[in-house]
Amino acid sequence: MADFIEYRQLIVKTAVELVNKGYLSATGGNISVRIPSHQALAVTPSNLDYLHMEVSDVCVLDLDLKPLAGERKPSIESAMHAAIYKTRPDVNAILHTHQAYPSALALIGKPIPALFDEQVRFLGREVNIIPYQPSGSGLLVEAVVKHVNDHHNAYLMANHGALVFGEDMIRAVGNVAVLDKCALAYLLTLCAGEKASRIPDAARETLFTQLRKDQEKYGLD
Ligand SMILES: [Zn+2]
């Protein structure tokens, strides 16, 4: 039976990297990677500190949530991850974090407009807010699926955190950093009582078209 070891190793390595960079802590959030050969995903287990997580703790589920490897209970958001992989063929890695700056913008109901070139190039035209639904619920899965059809790679989750995608894990980790920087800059602008200027619409559309071309390339089987 397949043990999917390289994918499970990638989850452990990435979780430690995100903890060290301050984007994940303790057991907050969850991360996954697509396993294309098996229509499956490797995902962090429920309620286990990332710094104590071993490769054998990482769960592998098919996209209908049938367990394929790992003894532990998978993250309560596994259904959300599986639904995103079904909805977005271009997405091969998903990072759900509780990072503070995007969370703060979600709390005050401020989506992030197109502020920076790299933001639009990698995250999309804007970073929108997915309305609140309870963690781990089917209602949250429904809300997420409805919103991620707009081809963006980052979202704020109301009263919860952030949701970030990548065509691979390296890009997803990079996108978490891009989101964090944009969220902090936007928060500081709002705290200063100023209106944030945006990049011109024409530049925004050119950059978003480049992102969409990447997505079409990675979305091909
Ligand atoms: Zn969460």
Residues whose N, C-alpha, C, O or C-beta is under 5 A from the ligand:
A	BS01	ZN	G29 G161
